Amino acid sequence: MINFHPDNALLAAYAADTLPLSMTLAVAIHVEFCPTCARRVADLERQLAESVLIADRVLPEEEHLFDDMLSYILEQPSITVPVQAEEPKIEIQGQTFWLPRALRHISRQNWQQMGNIGRSRLLLDDQSSGRASLMYLSAGAAVPQHTHRGIELTLPLTGVFRDELGEYIPGDFVLRDAKVAHQPQSRDGCLCFALLDAPVQFTQGLPRLLNGFGDLLY
């Protein structure tokens, strides 16, 4: 069962379409996995629609104009619009993974491999709101212990990872900030959507030497 969810403010902003693209993708992925948040978003969208209708209430003498317009639209012949084929799955290290709908039309960079951790940055043209990537932890992989200069959002798509604070399954919306130092790891392998708005800060061992190159790694 999914245990980690976006807060009400994030869901409301998503329903109102006021989030940056990177966070919109994150919430859309979670909502695809989580029926509870999907219902909450549907309720928020309905409330927004009702508020718009109340604000733009039609005067009685104008109602026939809308009736005529609706009749005209319904009388038009249907048109089939070709849809670009989706890319529903990707292959990593000989394994096939299915992507959530929100990610299927998003362009990506080639995979970069650092030991048993791989990353493919998503090309969102959304620099002001952080950098989003697909991240793959091979079986037994562990990210060096680190904290954050900003926020780090990790959302498992396939597989499970854990850190000092718990275990996370597909759909969990795991948001961390500078208060948290942790070491994510996966026993059997895990594909995640990851979002950072600043470089991480490694806190132990040799990886600390990489902190000076944080802008290149993030």
KELUMFI-214799 format. One record per residue (C-alpha): z, y, x; residue number from 1; residue in one letter. Coordinates in nm, 2 decimals. Example, Ala and Ser with C-alpha at 12.3 -4.5 7.8 and 13.67 -1.06 7.14 Angstrom:
+--------+--------+--------+-------+------+
:     up :  north :   east : kolnu : fimi :
+--------+--------+--------+-------+------+
:   0.78 :  -0.45 :   1.23 :     1 :    A :
:   0.71 :  -0.11 :   1.37 :     2 :    S :
+--------+--------+--------+-------+------+
//
This chain:
+--------+--------+--------+-------+------+
:     up :  north :   east : kolnu : fimi :
+--------+--------+--------+-------+------+
:   0.00 :   0.00 :   0.00 :     1 :    M :
:  -0.09 :   0.35 :   0.13 :     2 :    I :
:   0.23 :   0.54 :   0.22 :     3 :    N :
:   0.10 :   0.86 :   0.37 :     4 :    F :
:  -0.08 :   1.12 :   0.15 :     5 :    H :
:  -0.20 :   1.48 :   0.17 :     6 :    P :
:   0.05 :   1.72 :   0.02 :     7 :    D :
:  -0.01 :   1.89 :  -0.32 :     8 :    N :
:  -0.13 :   2.21 :  -0.15 :     9 :    A :
:  -0.40 :   2.02 :   0.04 :    10 :    L :
:  -0.52 :   1.83 :  -0.27 :    11 :    L :
:  -0.53 :   2.16 :  -0.46 :    12 :    A :
:  -0.74 :   2.32 :  -0.19 :    13 :    A :
:  -0.97 :   2.02 :  -0.18 :    14 :    Y :
:  -1.02 :   2.03 :  -0.56 :    15 :    A :
:  -1.10 :   2.41 :  -0.53 :    16 :    A :
:  -1.34 :   2.34 :  -0.24 :    17 :    D :
:  -1.16 :   2.59 :  -0.01 :    18 :    T :
:  -1.09 :   2.36 :   0.29 :    19 :    L :
:  -1.29 :   2.37 :   0.61 :    20 :    P :
:  -1.55 :   2.09 :   0.64 :    21 :    L :
:  -1.34 :   1.88 :   0.88 :    22 :    S :
:  -1.04 :   1.87 :   0.65 :    23 :    M :
:  -1.26 :   1.83 :   0.34 :    24 :    T :
:  -1.39 :   1.51 :   0.50 :    25 :    L :
:  -1.04 :   1.38 :   0.57 :    26 :    A :
:  -0.92 :   1.44 :   0.22 :    27 :    V :
:  -1.24 :   1.29 :   0.07 :    28 :    A :
:  -1.19 :   0.97 :   0.28 :    29 :    I :
:  -0.83 :   0.94 :   0.17 :    30 :    H :
:  -0.92 :   0.99 :  -0.19 :    31 :    V :
:  -1.18 :   0.72 :  -0.17 :    32 :    E :
:  -0.90 :   0.48 :  -0.05 :    33 :    F :
:  -0.62 :   0.61 :  -0.27 :    34 :    C :
:  -0.64 :   0.58 :  -0.65 :    35 :    P :
:  -0.32 :   0.79 :  -0.70 :    36 :    T :
:  -0.46 :   1.09 :  -0.51 :    37 :    C :
:  -0.80 :   1.04 :  -0.68 :    38 :    A :
:  -0.64 :   1.08 :  -1.02 :    39 :    R :
:  -0.44 :   1.38 :  -0.89 :    40 :    R :
:  -0.76 :   1.55 :  -0.77 :    41 :    V :
:  -0.94 :   1.47 :  -1.10 :    42 :    A :
:  -0.65 :   1.64 :  -1.29 :    43 :    D :
:  -0.66 :   1.94 :  -1.06 :    44 :    L :
:  -1.04 :   1.98 :  -1.10 :    45 :    E :
:  -1.00 :   1.95 :  -1.48 :    46 :    R :
:  -0.73 :   2.22 :  -1.48 :    47 :    Q :
:  -0.96 :   2.45 :  -1.27 :    48 :    L :
:  -1.25 :   2.39 :  -1.51 :    49 :    A :
:  -1.03 :   2.47 :  -1.81 :    50 :    E :
:  -0.90 :   2.79 :  -1.64 :    51 :    S :
:  -1.26 :   2.90 :  -1.58 :    52 :    V :
:  -1.36 :   2.84 :  -1.94 :    53 :    L :
:  -1.06 :   3.03 :  -2.06 :    54 :    I :
:  -1.14 :   3.32 :  -1.83 :    55 :    A :
:  -1.51 :   3.32 :  -1.93 :    56 :    D :
:  -1.45 :   3.26 :  -2.30 :    57 :    R :
:  -1.78 :   3.29 :  -2.50 :    58 :    V :
:  -1.79 :   3.54 :  -2.78 :    59 :    L :
:  -1.88 :   3.39 :  -3.12 :    60 :    P :
:  -2.21 :   3.59 :  -3.14 :    61 :    E :
:  -2.31 :   3.44 :  -2.80 :    62 :    E :
:  -2.26 :   3.08 :  -2.89 :    63 :    E :
:  -2.61 :   3.03 :  -3.02 :    64 :    H :
:  -2.75 :   3.13 :  -2.68 :    65 :    L :
:  -2.57 :   2.84 :  -2.51 :    66 :    F :
:  -2.67 :   2.60 :  -2.78 :    67 :    D :
:  -3.04 :   2.70 :  -2.74 :    68 :    D :
:  -3.01 :   2.67 :  -2.36 :    69 :    M :
:  -2.84 :   2.32 :  -2.38 :    70 :    L :
:  -3.11 :   2.20 :  -2.62 :    71 :    S :
:  -3.38 :   2.32 :  -2.38 :    72 :    Y :
:  -3.22 :   2.14 :  -2.09 :    73 :    I :
:  -3.19 :   1.81 :  -2.28 :    74 :    L :
:  -3.55 :   1.82 :  -2.39 :    75 :    E :
:  -3.68 :   1.84 :  -2.03 :    76 :    Q :
:  -3.84 :   1.52 :  -1.89 :    77 :    P :
:  -3.62 :   1.34 :  -1.63 :    78 :    S :
:  -3.73 :   1.38 :  -1.26 :    79 :    I :
:  -3.66 :   1.12 :  -1.00 :    80 :    T :
:  -3.56 :   1.28 :  -0.67 :    81 :    V :
:  -3.58 :   1.07 :  -0.36 :    82 :    P :
:  -3.25 :   1.03 :  -0.18 :    83 :    V :
:  -3.21 :   0.99 :   0.19 :    84 :    Q :
:  -3.10 :   0.64 :   0.28 :    85 :    A :
:  -2.73 :   0.63 :   0.37 :    86 :    E :
:  -2.60 :   0.47 :   0.69 :    87 :    E :
:  -2.32 :   0.26 :   0.54 :    88 :    P :
:  -2.22 :   0.08 :   0.85 :    89 :    K :
:  -2.20 :   0.11 :   1.23 :    90 :    I :
:  -2.17 :  -0.13 :   1.51 :    91 :    E :
:  -1.91 :  -0.10 :   1.79 :    92 :    I :
:  -1.87 :  -0.36 :   2.06 :    93 :    Q :
:  -2.06 :  -0.61 :   1.86 :    94 :    G :
:  -1.86 :  -0.56 :   1.55 :    95 :    Q :
:  -1.98 :  -0.41 :   1.22 :    96 :    T :
:  -1.77 :  -0.15 :   1.03 :    97 :    F :
:  -1.84 :   0.00 :   0.69 :    98 :    W :
:  -1.81 :   0.38 :   0.67 :    99 :    L :
:  -1.65 :   0.57 :   0.38 :   100 :    P :
:  -1.91 :   0.76 :   0.17 :   101 :    R :
:  -1.80 :   1.10 :   0.30 :   102 :    A :
:  -1.91 :   1.00 :   0.65 :   103 :    L :
:  -2.24 :   0.83 :   0.59 :   104 :    R :
:  -2.46 :   1.14 :   0.63 :   105 :    H :
:  -2.26 :   1.30 :   0.92 :   106 :    I :
:  -2.44 :   1.30 :   1.25 :   107 :    S :
:  -2.24 :   1.18 :   1.55 :   108 :    R :
:  -2.26 :   1.19 :   1.93 :   109 :    Q :
:  -2.31 :   0.87 :   2.13 :   110 :    N :
:  -2.00 :   0.67 :   2.19 :   111 :    W :
:  -1.78 :   0.76 :   2.49 :   112 :    Q :
:  -1.57 :   0.48 :   2.63 :   113 :    Q :
:  -1.24 :   0.54 :   2.82 :   114 :    M :
:  -1.09 :   0.20 :   2.90 :   115 :    G :
:  -1.03 :   0.02 :   2.57 :   116 :    N :
:  -1.05 :   0.34 :   2.36 :   117 :    I :
:  -1.39 :   0.47 :   2.23 :   118 :    G :
:  -1.48 :   0.80 :   2.06 :   119 :    R :
:  -1.78 :   0.94 :   1.88 :   120 :    S :
:  -1.75 :   1.31 :   1.80 :   121 :    R :
:  -1.88 :   1.42 :   1.46 :   122 :    L :
:  -2.13 :   1.70 :   1.46 :   123 :    L :
:  -1.99 :   1.93 :   1.19 :   124 :    L :
:  -2.08 :   2.28 :   1.31 :   125 :    D :
:  -1.71 :   2.35 :   1.22 :   126 :    D :
:  -1.56 :   2.46 :   1.55 :   127 :    Q :
:  -1.31 :   2.70 :   1.41 :   128 :    S :
:  -1.12 :   2.42 :   1.22 :   129 :    S :
:  -1.09 :   2.17 :   1.50 :   130 :    G :
:  -1.29 :   1.87 :   1.63 :   131 :    R :
:  -1.34 :   1.56 :   1.43 :   132 :    A :
:  -1.43 :   1.22 :   1.57 :   133 :    S :
:  -1.45 :   0.85 :   1.50 :   134 :    L :
:  -1.21 :   0.68 :   1.73 :   135 :    M :
:  -1.19 :   0.30 :   1.80 :   136 :    Y :
:  -0.89 :   0.13 :   1.95 :   137 :    L :
:  -0.99 :  -0.21 :   2.08 :   138 :    S :
:  -0.75 :  -0.50 :   2.03 :   139 :    A :
:  -0.44 :  -0.43 :   2.23 :   140 :    G :
:  -0.53 :  -0.07 :   2.30 :   141 :    A :
:  -0.26 :   0.20 :   2.33 :   142 :    A :
:  -0.32 :   0.58 :   2.36 :   143 :    V :
:  -0.10 :   0.73 :   2.63 :   144 :    P :
:   0.22 :   0.89 :   2.50 :   145 :    Q :
:   0.15 :   1.25 :   2.40 :   146 :    H :
:   0.25 :   1.54 :   2.19 :   147 :    T :
:   0.03 :   1.81 :   2.03 :   148 :    H :
:  -0.04 :   2.18 :   2.09 :   149 :    R :
:  -0.17 :   2.19 :   1.73 :   150 :    G :
:  -0.21 :   1.93 :   1.46 :   151 :    I :
:  -0.34 :   1.58 :   1.49 :   152 :    E :
:  -0.47 :   1.40 :   1.18 :   153 :    L :
:  -0.54 :   1.03 :   1.21 :   154 :    T :
:  -0.68 :   0.82 :   0.92 :   155 :    L :
:  -0.74 :   0.45 :   0.97 :   156 :    P :
:  -1.07 :   0.33 :   0.82 :   157 :    L :
:  -1.05 :  -0.04 :   0.93 :   158 :    T :
:  -0.76 :  -0.22 :   1.09 :   159 :    G :
:  -0.40 :  -0.11 :   1.15 :   160 :    V :
:  -0.23 :   0.10 :   1.42 :   161 :    F :
:   0.13 :   0.19 :   1.47 :   162 :    R :
:   0.35 :   0.43 :   1.67 :   163 :    D :
:   0.72 :   0.49 :   1.71 :   164 :    E :
:   0.74 :   0.62 :   1.35 :   165 :    L :
:   0.57 :   0.35 :   1.16 :   166 :    G :
:   0.26 :   0.14 :   1.09 :   167 :    E :
:  -0.05 :   0.27 :   0.92 :   168 :    Y :
:  -0.32 :   0.10 :   0.72 :   169 :    I :
:  -0.66 :   0.21 :   0.60 :   170 :    P :
:  -0.64 :   0.52 :   0.39 :   171 :    G :
:  -0.30 :   0.65 :   0.53 :   172 :    D :
:  -0.32 :   1.02 :   0.60 :   173 :    F :
:  -0.12 :   1.05 :   0.92 :   174 :    V :
:  -0.05 :   1.42 :   1.01 :   175 :    L :
:   0.14 :   1.50 :   1.33 :   176 :    R :
:   0.24 :   1.83 :   1.49 :   177 :    D :
:   0.40 :   1.96 :   1.81 :   178 :    A :
:   0.74 :   1.82 :   1.70 :   179 :    K :
:   0.62 :   1.46 :   1.75 :   180 :    V :
:   0.57 :   1.27 :   2.07 :   181 :    A :
:   0.42 :   0.92 :   2.01 :   182 :    H :
:   0.21 :   0.64 :   2.15 :   183 :    Q :
:  -0.04 :   0.50 :   1.90 :   184 :    P :
:  -0.15 :   0.14 :   1.96 :   185 :    Q :
:  -0.33 :  -0.14 :   1.78 :   186 :    S :
:  -0.27 :  -0.51 :   1.81 :   187 :    R :
:  -0.60 :  -0.62 :   1.65 :   188 :    D :
:  -0.82 :  -0.32 :   1.68 :   189 :    G :
:  -0.85 :  -0.01 :   1.46 :   190 :    C :
:  -1.13 :   0.23 :   1.37 :   191 :    L :
:  -1.00 :   0.58 :   1.27 :   192 :    C :
:  -1.12 :   0.92 :   1.16 :   193 :    F :
:  -0.94 :   1.17 :   1.39 :   194 :    A :
:  -0.91 :   1.54 :   1.37 :   195 :    L :
:  -0.75 :   1.78 :   1.63 :   196 :    L :
:  -0.73 :   2.15 :   1.63 :   197 :    D :
:  -0.61 :   2.17 :   1.99 :   198 :    A :
:  -0.59 :   1.94 :   2.30 :   199 :    P :
:  -0.31 :   1.69 :   2.31 :   200 :    V :
:  -0.05 :   1.70 :   2.59 :   201 :    Q :
:   0.02 :   1.38 :   2.77 :   202 :    F :
:   0.39 :   1.33 :   2.85 :   203 :    T :
:   0.43 :   1.03 :   3.07 :   204 :    Q :
:   0.28 :   0.87 :   3.38 :   205 :    G :
:  -0.06 :   0.93 :   3.54 :   206 :    L :
:  -0.23 :   1.06 :   3.21 :   207 :    P :
:  -0.03 :   1.38 :   3.26 :   208 :    R :
:  -0.29 :   1.46 :   3.54 :   209 :    L :
:  -0.55 :   1.50 :   3.26 :   210 :    L :
:  -0.36 :   1.78 :   3.09 :   211 :    N :
:  -0.55 :   2.03 :   3.30 :   212 :    G :
:  -0.87 :   1.90 :   3.15 :   213 :    F :
:  -0.75 :   1.90 :   2.80 :   214 :    G :
:  -1.03 :   2.13 :   2.67 :   215 :    D :
:  -1.29 :   1.88 :   2.80 :   216 :    L :
:  -1.12 :   1.57 :   2.65 :   217 :    L :
:  -1.04 :   1.72 :   2.31 :   218 :    Y :
+--------+--------+--------+-------+------+
//
